[in-house]
Amino acid sequence: MSKILIARNSGFCFGVKRAIRMAEEAASLHEKVNTWGPIIHNPQMVEALSNQGVFEINELSEVSDAPVVIRSHGIPLEEMNALKEKGLLVIDATCPYVAKAHDYAKLADAEAYTIFILGNQDHPEIVALKSYIRNEFFIVNQDYSIIPQKRFGKCAIICQTTQNAANLEKLVFYLIGKCNELRVFNTICNATNVRQDASVELAKNANLMIVIGGKNSSNTKMLATLCAEYTKTFHIETANELNESWFIGTEIIGLTAGASTPDWIILEVYNRINKIVGKSEQTVDSVDDIPGYKEEINEY
Ligand code: F3S
């Protein structure tokens, strides 16, 4: 008989809940609200918000006189200034932990550190973060080939909040002998750590892991990568992607979800899997009732 368990703390983190709440509050007060880029990396949630009058824009030419909510990943300084110069009501839903990384970047830059950003150069969080740096910086992930082979003076590391601790350790180890001073700002968000640890713990004991969340969500992709090291893993956005053949002969089915995955999607997936494995009687109405689920605690 199959058993379905969910990793502790799956789903929305503090920063995402806060951003959604701010967008919904704005929508209740204004006829129309814009978000600068997708407010979070979950297409289904972005679509659900559009039904409440919250619409994504990506260009200054799309700006109207509606308030603009800044996404949880933050935006580049120049874009923030351009929005403010237009006299718009700017509601800053940048996650406070992302904003903290901006503060560290400003601090290290003002003190003329060479900054190593550990993250994905195309991710909006990193595009925003680098806008706060005027001096020398490098964006690295697993590949360090862009780092010049020279001796550095003062160096600082700042991480994408969704990075993995092992990647940070590897970069510290790589740089430590190449610079006179190395300052490490560990800006990996604890919500990320908590979700990664819980997902890996479950993956170690599961025959199959289903990772739920946006295909454009870094933290969800990282969960899928980590789980795949331990067991067969599929990354899906919605219950419609589930394939019955995955579950044949599986004893323990693990579920986990990224920090930007809404509860209703997790619930749909859990209930659909129960139907697939012939346990329709175990469908539930709330994620709280999924075995293993625990509301986020001690995240910070
Ligand atoms: Fe913020 Fe951490 Fe979530 S940085 S958006 S609380 S994953």
Residues whose N, C-alpha, C, O or C-beta is under 5 A from the ligand:
A	BS01	F3S	C13 F14 G15 V16 S72 C95 Y97 V98 T161 C189 A191 T192 A259
